[in-house]
Amino acid sequence: MADNLKALVSQGLAAMKAGSDVAARATDEIAQDATHPDLKAALDEGNRTSREWADRIDRALQQAGGDQQDNPILEAHYAVSRRRRQQATDEQSRDLGIIASGQLALHYWIAAFGTMASYTRTLGLDDVAQDMKSSADEAKQADEQHTKLAEQLLG
């Protein structure tokens, strides 16, 4: 089972790496579409955090191995997010759509990081497991901040 679990971890981390590449491409575009100053600030903070996550994923991939691959889940999410922003009829709707899309992405990351934390801990990759848990915790905190921001925009 250990070999199969290691292969699953390698595949999962490679998909996460591809997902972080999608996020890096999307962030500038999304930030340009946002209008509310608090949302722009949250997006800036999210960009810094996502770069840290990408570094953690890279370190994990070095330890666990894995080849680059596509992440069709986050590619599709990015396409839907772009369409949602383009079809928004006003700034508030666009900003709320950005928040909603951000929360969907955060839920992906919460699940991915949480799963990898458990799997890598089982494999004895304790430093990777701690990085993955830290990232999951940060994603949960960002999700809570997005909820508060949406409530603020809804007034």
C-alpha positions as CSV (number, residue, x, y, z in Angstrom):
1,M,0.0,0.0,0.0
2,A,2.8,2.4,0.7
3,D,3.9,2.4,-2.9
4,N,0.4,3.0,-4.1
5,L,-0.1,5.8,-1.6
6,K,3.2,7.4,-2.6
7,A,2.1,7.3,-6.3
8,L,-1.3,8.9,-5.3
9,V,0.6,11.6,-3.4
10,S,2.9,12.3,-6.3
11,Q,-0.1,12.6,-8.7
12,G,-2.0,14.8,-6.3
13,L,0.9,17.1,-5.7
14,A,1.5,17.3,-9.5
15,A,-2.1,18.3,-10.0
16,M,-1.8,20.9,-7.2
17,K,1.3,22.3,-8.9
18,A,-0.7,22.6,-12.1
19,G,-3.5,24.3,-10.2
20,S,-1.1,26.8,-8.6
21,D,0.1,27.6,-12.2
22,V,-3.6,28.3,-13.2
23,A,-4.0,30.5,-10.1
24,A,-0.9,32.5,-11.0
25,R,-2.2,33.2,-14.5
26,A,-5.7,34.2,-13.2
27,T,-4.8,36.5,-10.3
28,D,-3.7,39.5,-12.3
29,E,-6.7,39.4,-14.5
30,I,-9.1,39.0,-11.6
31,A,-7.5,41.8,-9.6
32,Q,-7.9,44.1,-12.6
33,D,-11.6,43.3,-12.7
34,A,-12.3,44.0,-9.0
35,T,-13.4,47.4,-8.0
36,H,-14.0,47.5,-4.3
37,P,-10.9,48.5,-2.4
38,D,-11.3,45.9,0.3
39,L,-11.7,43.2,-2.3
40,K,-8.5,44.5,-4.2
41,A,-6.6,44.3,-0.9
42,A,-7.9,40.8,-0.2
43,L,-6.9,39.7,-3.7
44,D,-3.4,41.2,-3.2
45,E,-3.1,39.2,0.1
46,G,-4.4,36.1,-1.6
47,N,-1.8,36.4,-4.3
48,R,1.1,36.6,-1.8
49,T,-0.4,33.6,0.0
50,S,-0.8,31.6,-3.2
51,R,2.9,32.1,-4.0
52,E,3.8,30.7,-0.6
53,W,1.5,27.7,-1.3
54,A,3.2,27.2,-4.7
55,D,6.6,27.2,-3.0
56,R,5.3,24.6,-0.5
57,I,3.9,22.5,-3.3
58,D,7.2,22.7,-5.1
59,R,9.1,21.5,-2.0
60,A,6.7,18.7,-1.5
61,L,7.0,17.6,-5.1
62,Q,10.8,17.5,-4.7
63,Q,10.4,15.2,-1.7
64,A,7.6,13.0,-3.0
65,G,8.4,13.1,-6.7
66,G,5.9,13.6,-9.5
67,D,5.6,14.9,-13.0
68,Q,3.9,18.0,-14.2
69,Q,0.4,17.5,-15.4
70,D,-2.8,19.4,-16.2
71,N,-5.4,20.4,-13.7
72,P,-8.7,20.4,-15.6
73,I,-10.7,21.1,-12.5
74,L,-9.0,24.5,-11.9
75,E,-8.8,25.2,-15.6
76,A,-12.6,24.8,-15.8
77,H,-13.1,26.9,-12.7
78,Y,-11.0,29.7,-14.2
79,A,-13.0,29.7,-17.4
80,V,-16.3,29.9,-15.4
81,S,-14.9,32.7,-13.3
82,R,-13.8,34.7,-16.3
83,R,-17.3,34.2,-17.9
84,R,-19.0,35.3,-14.7
85,R,-16.9,38.5,-14.5
86,Q,-17.5,39.3,-18.2
87,Q,-21.2,38.8,-17.9
88,A,-21.6,40.9,-14.7
89,T,-24.0,43.8,-15.3
90,D,-22.5,46.1,-12.6
91,E,-19.4,46.5,-10.4
92,Q,-21.1,45.1,-7.2
93,S,-22.3,42.0,-9.1
94,R,-18.8,41.5,-10.6
95,D,-17.1,41.9,-7.2
96,L,-19.5,39.5,-5.5
97,G,-18.9,37.0,-8.4
98,I,-15.2,37.3,-7.8
99,I,-15.7,36.5,-4.1
100,A,-17.9,33.5,-4.9
101,S,-15.4,32.2,-7.4
102,G,-12.6,32.8,-4.9
103,Q,-14.4,30.8,-2.3
104,L,-15.0,27.9,-4.7
105,A,-11.3,27.9,-5.4
106,L,-10.5,28.1,-1.7
107,H,-12.7,25.0,-1.0
108,Y,-10.7,23.1,-3.7
109,W,-7.5,24.1,-1.9
110,I,-8.8,23.2,1.6
111,A,-9.7,19.7,0.3
112,A,-6.4,19.3,-1.6
113,F,-4.2,20.5,1.1
114,G,-6.1,18.6,3.8
115,T,-5.9,15.4,1.9
116,M,-2.2,15.7,1.1
117,A,-1.5,16.5,4.8
118,S,-3.1,13.3,5.9
119,Y,-1.5,11.2,3.1
120,T,2.0,12.6,3.5
121,R,1.8,12.2,7.3
122,T,1.1,8.5,6.8
123,L,4.1,8.3,4.5
124,G,6.3,9.8,7.2
125,L,6.8,13.1,5.2
126,D,6.2,15.1,8.4
127,D,7.6,18.4,7.1
128,V,5.4,18.2,3.9
129,A,2.4,17.2,6.1
130,Q,2.9,20.3,8.2
131,D,3.2,22.6,5.2
132,M,0.0,21.1,3.7
133,K,-1.8,21.5,7.0
134,S,-0.6,25.1,7.3
135,S,-1.8,25.8,3.8
136,A,-5.2,24.2,4.5
137,D,-5.6,26.3,7.7
138,E,-4.7,29.5,5.7
139,A,-7.2,28.6,3.0
140,K,-9.9,28.2,5.7
141,Q,-9.1,31.6,7.2
142,A,-9.2,33.2,3.7
143,D,-12.6,31.6,3.1
144,E,-13.9,33.2,6.3
145,Q,-12.5,36.5,5.3
146,H,-14.2,36.2,1.9
147,T,-17.5,35.5,3.6
148,K,-17.1,38.6,5.7
149,L,-16.2,40.7,2.7
150,A,-19.3,39.5,0.8
151,E,-21.5,40.4,3.7
152,Q,-19.9,43.8,3.8
153,L,-20.5,44.3,0.1
154,L,-24.1,43.2,0.4
155,G,-24.5,45.8,3.2
